[in-house]
Amino acid sequence: MVLKRLFTAVVAVFSLLHFAAALDLLSRTNLVVYYGQAPDQPRLRDICLNDRFTNVIILAFVNVFPEQGKGGYPGTNFGNQCSAQVFKNEEGVDTELLSGCQNLIEDIPVCQSEGVRVMLSLGGGLGSYAVTNKRAAEKFADFLWGAFGPKTPAWANKPRPFGDVIIDGFDFDIEHNRFFASTLVRKCCLASQGLPTPHKLAITSMNAKWESFSTSSW
């Protein structure tokens, strides 16, 4: 693993209850790595099956937000793990939301079965992202929940980049244009509280931090 920079982030974690005892979020011994931004990165499953020290893998990134994205959708980039295929919006317009992520669809459950949490990061150091008003933040949160959280009848026939797979949380790596980011996070928290068992999610404090962990080139 090539270490690119030290990074301190405030993280909002939405964790499935059956993972709740597997990770101490305040421990200083957790190994948390970013994955998704290298052209020659290995399969995610290979990391989880062969590296017994990683506790959390953060998929990077949702680097385009709906207000700036083509067709009003967010955009994603996961390096060599997805094809160039994208979802179309309701009007048939190509968006920047990747649809050909079969590797991740297959590999995320493998990592979860090995006790490794797989989260999704929003933002990053580069990318076209900003939330400019409260309504846009709330709509974006609803989209994230529908696209990456537990499947619901209300989200039928709408984009699910990872199919039936449910990620373990969101990492808000909002490094610029932070206006209304708190509204985005708050709306995600409220959505999790309304989920029925067994899909109810546990939420950590927004003061929880991953301190000085390293961004990986995977």
N, C-alpha and C positions, 0 to 999 in steps of 0.2 A: 504494500500500500504506500503510495506516495503522499506525503503530507504537504498540503499546499498552503494552509494558513490556519492560525488559531482563531476560534470563533466563539463568542458568547451570545447566546440567544435566549429570549424569553419564549417558552414553548407552552402552547395550550394543547394538552393531550386528551384525546377521547379514546379510552381504552375499554375494550370488551371485558366484561366482568371475569370471564374465565382466564384472562391473562393477569388479573389484578394482583395476584400473589407472586407473579413470576419476576417482577422488577421493582426495585426500590428506586423511585424517581429522584429521591434526594441523595442517593449514594454517590460518592465521588469516585467509585470504581467502575461505573458503567462505561462500556465502550459503545459510542454512538457514531455512526459514519453516514456520510451522504453517498448516494449511489445514483448514477444515471447521466453523468456528464463527460464520460470518456469514450473515445471512438472505438477502443478495443477492450472494453470492460468484459469480464467473464459473465456467465449467466448468474442471476441472483441466487438460484438454488445451489450453485457450486460454492458460493461464499457461505451460505447457511449450513451446508452439509460438511464443509471442511474446516471452517473457522469456528471454534468452540468458545471464543472470547467475546464476540460481538453480541451485544444485548439489543440494540435498536438499529435498524437500517431506515434511513430517510430517503425516499425516492424524490429526486430533484429533476425538473421543477414544473410546477404550474407557473410559468413565467410570463404569461399574457393574461390580463384580466378582461372580463367581458366588455367593459366600456371601450377598450382599445382593440379587442379582438375582432377578427373577420366574422361577419355574421352574428355578432353579439354573443359569441361563446368565448370561454377562456381558452387559452392555448397551452399545450404541454410540450416538453422536450425531455426524452429519457435516453439520449445518445443512441447507441446501436441496438437497443432493446425493443424498438418499435419500427415498423415500416413507415413509409411516408403517407400512408392512407389516413384520411381525416373524416370526421363526421360532417354531415351537411346539416344545416339548420332547418327549421320548419318550412322555409321558402326554397329549399334546395340549394342554398349557397354554401360553398365549401368554407369550413372554419379552420382554425388552427389546433383543434382538439384531436389528438391522435387516436385513431381507431384500430390500428394494426399492432396491438401490444400482446400478442399471443404468448410470448416468452414470459411476460410478467403475470399474465393470467394463470399460467401453469406454475410459476415459481413462487409467487407470494404465499399460497397455501403450504408449500413445502417449508418455507421459512417459519411460518406461524406454527406448524406442527413441531418444529424444532425448538420452540420457545422464543424465537426472535420476533420482536415486534416490528411491523413494517408500517411506516408512516408516510405521509405525502406532504412535501414542502411547497409552500406558496411564496413566490417572490424571488429572492436571490439577488446577487450583486448586479446582474444584468437582466434585461428583459423590458417589455413594455407593459408596465402595470401601474395602476392607480385606481383608487375608489374615490369618487368625487362627491358622493352624497349618501345620505342614510338609506334611501330607498335602493340605490344600486348595491350597497353593502348587503342589505337584507336579501335581495334577489340572488346575489352571488353566493351567499351562505346556503340558500335553498338549493341552488344548483349543485354546489359541492356535496351537500348531504344526499341529494338524489343520485348523483353520479358515482359517488365513492362510498357512501354509507350503506346501511341495510336497505335492501330492495323493498319498495312499497308499491302498491297498486297505483298510486297517484303518479308514479314515475314510469309507468308502462310506456314502452316504445320511445323513451327518451334516452340520451347517451349514457352508456355504462362502459367507460374505457377499459375496465378490468372485468367486465362481465358480471358474474354472480359474486365475485370476490369482494370482501369487505375489508377495507384497510383498518389499521388499529388506531389511527389518529392523524392529526394535521399539525404540521410545523409551520408557524407563521414567521418566516424569515423576511419580514418587510423592512428592507434596508433603505428605501426612499419612498417618497409620496405616501406618507403614513396617515394621511387624513382619512378618517372614518374606518381605519383598520380595527379599532376597538369595537365598533358596531358590528363588523364582520365576525369577529371572534365571539362577541356576546350572542349573536343570533345562532351561531353554531352550538353554543352551550345550551341555549334554550331548546333547540331542536333535540338535543340528546336527552334532555330531561323528560321529553314527551314520549320517548320510546317505551314500548311494553317489554316486560321480561319475556324471553331471554335476551332480547336485543338491547336492553337498556345499557347505556355507556356510563362509565365512571369518568369524572372530570377532575383533573388536578387544578390546584391554584394557579392563577396566571403569574404568580411570583416564582413558580418552579423554574429552575435554570439548568441547562447543560453548560457547565462552566469549562471553558478552554478545551473543548473537544476539537478534533481535527477533521477538516473537510477532506474526504477521500477522493481520489481520482478514479474510483471505480465507475 
